[in-house]
Amino acid sequence: MSNPQNTTAGVFPRRSLTRVRALTVTAMLSAIAFVLMFLDFSVPLIPSFVKMDISELPALLAAFALGPVYGTVVCLVKNLIHLMITSTAGAGELCNFLLGASFVIPAGLLYRRMKSRKGALIGVLIGSVIMALFSIPLNYYVTYPIYSNFMPIDVILGMYQAIRPSVNSLLECLIVFNAPFTLVKGLIDAALCFLIYKSLSPILHKGM
């Protein structure tokens, strides 16, 4: 029979190695997410100050490969680093983190319960919808009130009205413009994740 002490001694180094590996992958994905935040761009039919980026993609990869906690950590770390160069007094970073977390946590949890392509698909769809819906109260009660210290709400509303004159309130703008925009953003991240996850899987899972 094997010595219980030897067995125990072999388990903890293995667990420690797995944890170190997970943290290393998380750090790598956080760095990539931070870089991707700079590759933002304007899209038609929405004011130019609302930018599209795919910086939630690394967080989604982490949520699928390592679990939703690690995906959330990627969202947090990229925004903590971005705080050093913020131009929004932290409002943009706070919004980005909370929306990213609302996206990757449901996706990661559902994939953990249904470890299949179908489970991943359901997870990202639900995560995208939750993120889009959550963007309405988050922007209305938190982000845009902070933005109003730099740009009056009337000016912000005017930028939306230049695209669709019939909108007459910030809440309506967030429902008509920002929520669909956020939904599309989540779906783009999801599509890219499905395209590259299989090829990256050996790297993300190596040593796990």
Secondary structure, 3 states (H helix, E strand, C coil): CCCHHHHHHHHHHHHHHHHHHHHHHHHHHHHHHHHHCCCCECCCCCCCCCCECCCCHHHHHHHHHCCHHHHHHHHHHHHHHHHHHCCCCCHHHHHHHHHHHHHHHHHHHHHHHCCCHHHHHHHHHHHHHHHHHHHHHHHHHHHHHHHCCCCCHHHHHHHHHCCCCCCCCHHHHHHHHHHHHHHHHHHHHHHHHHHHHHHHHHHHHCCC
